[in-house]
Amino acid sequence: GLMWLQHGGNLRHTCEQNDGVSRYGWLMHDGENFGVQEIRDEGLVLRTEFVKQPGGDHGGDWSWRVTVKTEGKGLAPLLSLFFYVATDGQGTLRPVLENGTRLAAVAGTAEELGDFTLTFLPPTGEGGEGPKYASYNFLAAGVPGLHRLTDLVRHSLRESSVFSPPGRPRRRFFGVSSTGGLPGEPPRGQLLLHQVTLE
């Protein structure tokens, strides 16, 4: 799944009527192999695209791309995208870390899928040129149920991370701590979350 946070705004996980998201919905979707969705939220345009390549025993290989643009002028807002994988009582997840801070992949096993790997590529600039500067945080936590994911992530956010792109001012942002859970709520499943913060 995907959550997002414009720093200075609210953590978003779902699009609901009356929550301030101005527009959202599928632009294209064939119900099976591909889809394009657009979400407009306070000057931010999020576009998610997926394509499925059939094959294997468990539905094929999926690729997913998220593109973000801002509408308006001024200082580019800091944005965090939270990509996550969660289990609900069955299956196992294992983080694959790069440099100890970036969740490069999630290796897992699930009853329906068997063994799987989900890989997170570094962000690129517009037109796919070069890697874009980003800060990374990750969270590994026990989760009492999928209905508590938003609360769990909100509970783990701390304003202690620093975004320091070369040659530009340093900015503080809310980053997830590396481990956590909800106090007093026993875990039923696992959550691995990859936070990418960029301008």
N, C-alpha and C positions, 0 to 999 in steps of 0.2 A: 504494500500500500504506500500511500504518499500523504504526508502532512506538509504544511508550509507556514512560515512565519515571516511577515515583514516586521523587522525590528522596530518597535514602537507601536505595533498593532497586536492583534490576537492570533493565537495558534489556531490554524484551520486544519480540519481533518475531513469534514464532509461539507457538502453544499446543501443548505436547507433554505426554504423560503423564509424571508424575514430575518436572515442573519447578516444582511449587508452585502452579500455577494451580488453584484449587479446582473450578471448573466452567466449561465453555465449550461452545458449540454453537449451531446455528440453532434459533430458536423457530418461525419461519415462513419458507418459501421455496417459490416456485412453480417454481423451476428456470429461470426466464426473465425475469420482469418485476419481481419485488420479493423482498426478503428482510430478515429481522430476526434479528440474532445477539446473544447476550449472553455476556460474559466476566466472571468473578468472580476477582479477583486481590488478595489481601491487603487486604481491606476496601474495595476499589474495585470498582464495577460499571460496566463499559463496555458500551454498547449501540450497535451499528452497524446502520443501516438504509439500504437502497438501493431506488430505484425507477427503472425505465427507461421512457421515453416513446418508443415506436417512431417511426421516420421516417428520412428521408435514405437515403444509400447505405451507411452504415457502422454500422448497429445502433441508431441513435437517440441521444437525450440521456439521460444518467444523472445522477441526483442522489443524494448520499450524506450522511447525517447521523450524527454521533457524539455520544452523550449520556453524560456521566460523572457518577456520584454516589458518595458515600462512605458507608460503613456505620460507625456509631460516633460518638463524641463527641470533643471536643478540638480542638486547632488543626488547621485544614484543611490537609491535606498539599499540598505543591507537586507538580504533575503536569505533565509535558511530553508532548504528543502530537506525533508526527513523521509528517506526511503526505508521501509521496514519490511521484515519478514517475521511472522508470528505463528506459533503453534497453539493449539487449543486442546491440550490433554493428550495428544499423541504426536509422535515424530520427535526428531532431535535436530538442533541447529548448532553449527560450529563456526565461529568467526575466523576469517582469514585476513590478518592485519598486514598492512604495508607500513613500514617505519613506526610501528607501534601506535599509530594514531588514526590512520585511514583504513576504514573497513573496505578492503578491496573486493571481498567476495563473502558469500555465505554458503557453506557446504551443509547439506542436510539430508535427512532421510525421512520420508513420510510413507504411510501405508499406501496411499493412492499413487504416489509418484515413484517410489523406490528411492534411489540415491539421486540427488540433484545438486547443481551449483548455480548460484545467482551471482553474476559478476557486475560490479559497479565501475564504469569507466570514468576517468577524471573529466570535468567539464571542459568544453571548448568554447571559443568565441563564436560570434556570428559567422556563418558560412563555413564553420568547421575548422577555422584556422587555429593553430596552436592551442596548447592548454591554457585555460583561463585561471587566474590566481584565485584560490579558494582556501578557506580554513576548514578543517575536518574535525568532527567529534563523533564518538560512537557510544552506544548504550547497549549493554547486555543485561537483561533483567528477567526475573520471573514475573509472569502476568497472571492475575486471578481470573481472567476471562477476556475475550476480545472486546467486549463492551467497555472495558476499563482502559483501553490503550491510550486514548487521549489524556485521561487523568494521570496515567503513569508517566507519560512524556512531560506533561505540564509540571508534575511534581519533581522531575529530575532536572529541570532547567535551572541554571545558575548564571548570573551575570558576571562571569569571571573569565570568559574567553576574550581574546583580543584578535581583531582582524587587522593585519599590518601589511598591506600590499606595498611592493617596492616603490619608493618615491612618492607615496601618498600618506595622508594622516592615518594614524592608528585609531581604530574604533572598537569600543567594547560591544559585546553582544551576548545574548543568552545561548549558552551551549549546554548540551546534555552531559551529565557526569557519566563516567565509563561503566559504572555498575549501579544498580538500584532496584527498587521495588516499591510497592505501596505498603506502608506500615500496617501490621495487623491483618493483612489479607494474604492467606497462603496461596502460593503460585499453582496454577493448573497447567500453564504452558510457558513457553519461552518467547522473548522478544529480542531481536537483534536489529538495531537501528543505525543507519548511516546518515549523519548530518553533514550537509554541504552548505557552507555559507559563502556568499559571493555578492559582488555589486552587480 
